Every structure is written in structure tokens, then in C-alpha cells.
């Protein structure tokens, strides 16, 4: 989960609804005010996250000339979703992202953060023709493997199916407060984090949690999909182990790019640096004029 620094939207970043053949999705959208957009960037958030994880990044990418759309996935925060477990397989979530790209005109530059990277990969494998590139941001090749993380995720999924989601959030918050380096967010941000978590469809969050315990490694398939791929992570990312992310990058035939002074949420920690790495990759050039 990413913690926003502020809830104020930058000028030009708007809350909108993206209508697709698979239903409506809540978005944060920004369109350059001058000239024709260079294309579309589609940002997919991760576990317990939302479109707000990308707020400053949406602004920076738009300033580089890109129409930028960050979404809530189905059942996540402000996007509705069913209570049917089967609706939250990676195949279903990936099909949603394909539909989003089609609704945006296709050829999207696709960015998946954390669990969103697994969904983004699934989308490319479902229909590579509607994506120009895929960037895996602080993501991994498959489910987590260390026992402590797996046990925590399994307990959370069980709680989401057997307790009120408000109680689950309180238990999670109590656990988080005991973590080394925990810093309490501002009061309004803390209220947002509670509202976001408890607005999730419980079945959605439980099933997404389970995908982090059972997702298969499809790196080899992505390497053969024909969509140009980028792997990047914060220098102190504490999600998937950094050697695992570097090995995934090697399997994709690329080198993992490091975002300095950033952890698991580079779009919040270092939005300007993250945007620069992304747009350089989109254009495949290193001499891009810095507009940010």
C-alpha cells in the first residue's frame, strides 16, 4: 500500500469514469493542455492500493505530453465489483486492463505497480496487440515465497472472509504500527487510508491477497510476447526481494533500473525521477528534454 503525501489533486488531474466493454472504472486522468498527446499511459495499482498511489506521477507524465490514466481495479476503492471469487482471477483482472486499453484507443504504455505488475503482465499475455510497452514497477515474477509473508497474507485473506472489513483494517493498522520505522500519516491521509481499505469489496481484497500466494511465474511467456518491457524498482524496495526482481529482468532480456531515494512506492517517493525513467523508456532515448 502506498501512502499519499497529500490528497490535493494537481491542476489538470481529474476524477473521471472510464467506460469499457467490461464495465466502468474509476480513474485519475490528466490530458496535456497544449498540443496532441504523445500517447496514453495506463497505470495499474497494486494490493490494497488505488489510483491515488499514482497522483503525482500522473501529473509529471502529463507534463511530458502523455495522456495519463490511473485506475482502480474491479472491487478496488471507487470501482465496483462482484462478490464472486472467480471474478478476481488474474485472467479476469487482466481482461479488464485489456478492455481499458481498448477504450483508450489501444497502444497504451502499460505500467503495473507491485501486484498491478502481475495484472499488467496477464493483460499483455491476453492481448499484446493493444499495448506498446509494459513497465513492471516494484513487481515480481510470481507469488511471494518466504514463509512469514505467506502466513501473514493467508491470515489476512481469512480475516477478510470472516470478519467485518473495518475490524480487519484495525488489526492491520495495529500490526503496521509495530513495524520498524513506522511513521503516522497526517490526519486527513490516515482517514483516507481507512476509507480506501474499507471501501474495497472484501471478496476482491481477499482474492487479490491469495494471488500473492499462488501466482505462477510467466516471465518466459512475457519475454516472447513481443511487447517491449521495462523493470524498475526503488533503491530500498521492500516488496519482492531485489535479487528476484533483477532475475526477472534478466529473464526478460533487460536490466532492472533503480530509482534512487525511493522504496516500494516510487510514484509517491520520487515521482519526477520515476516519470523520467518511464518516458525515456517509452521513447527509447536518453536525451529527452527535461520538462519537469
TAWODA-V972399 format. One record per residue. N is the residue number from 1. NEAR is the number of other ideal C-beta (glycine too) atoms within 10 Angstrom. Layout:
BEGIN
N,NEAR  N,NEAR
END
This chain:
BEGIN
1,17  2,24  3,15  4,22  5,14  6,11  7,12  8,10  9,16  10,15  11,9  12,15  13,20  14,12  15,11  16,14  17,12  18,19  19,11  20,18  21,11  22,16  23,14  24,13  25,25  26,19  27,24  28,25  29,21  30,28  31,15  32,17  33,9  34,5  35,7  36,8  37,14  38,16  39,17  40,21  41,30  42,26  43,28  44,32  45,27  46,27  47,19  48,22  49,25  50,28  51,25  52,25  53,26  54,33  55,24  56,23  57,27  58,29  59,21  60,24  61,31  62,22  63,19  64,22  65,16  66,23  67,20  68,31  69,27  70,27  71,27  72,25  73,27  74,20  75,24  76,29  77,23  78,17  79,24  80,14  81,22  82,15  83,10  84,13  85,13  86,10  87,17  88,25  89,14  90,22  91,12  92,18  93,27  94,21  95,18  96,25  97,30  98,25  99,21  100,25  101,25  102,16  103,19  104,20  105,11  106,14  107,14  108,26  109,25  110,30  111,31  112,26  113,30  114,28  115,26  116,28  117,27  118,28  119,27  120,27  121,29  122,25  123,30  124,26  125,19  126,18  127,17  128,16  129,12  130,23  131,24  132,17  133,20  134,26  135,25  136,31  137,31  138,29  139,27  140,25  141,24  142,16  143,18  144,18  145,12  146,9  147,8  148,8  149,15  150,15  151,11  152,16  153,20  154,14  155,14  156,21  157,20  158,13  159,19  160,23  161,15  162,11  163,14  164,12  165,17  166,10  167,12  168,24  169,21  170,14  171,13  172,16  173,14  174,9  175,13  176,12  177,10  178,7  179,7  180,4  181,5  182,10  183,6  184,9  185,13  186,13  187,8  188,12  189,16  190,13  191,12  192,18  193,21  194,14  195,12  196,21  197,20  198,17  199,15  200,24  201,23  202,18  203,19  204,25  205,24  206,22  207,24  208,27  209,23  210,19  211,20  212,23  213,16  214,11  215,19  216,11  217,13  218,17  219,20  220,10  221,13  222,23  223,15  224,10  225,18  226,11  227,19  228,16  229,22  230,22  231,24  232,26  233,26  234,25  235,14  236,14  237,23  238,10  239,24  240,24  241,14  242,17  243,9  244,15  245,23  246,15  247,16  248,25  249,21  250,13  251,15  252,22  253,8  254,17  255,12  256,18  257,17  258,18  259,23  260,11  261,11  262,22  263,19  264,20  265,25  266,28  267,31  268,21  269,21  270,21  271,23  272,13  273,19  274,28  275,26  276,19  277,18  278,27  279,23  280,16  281,19  282,22  283,12  284,8  285,9  286,6  287,6  288,12  289,5  290,8  291,11  292,13
END
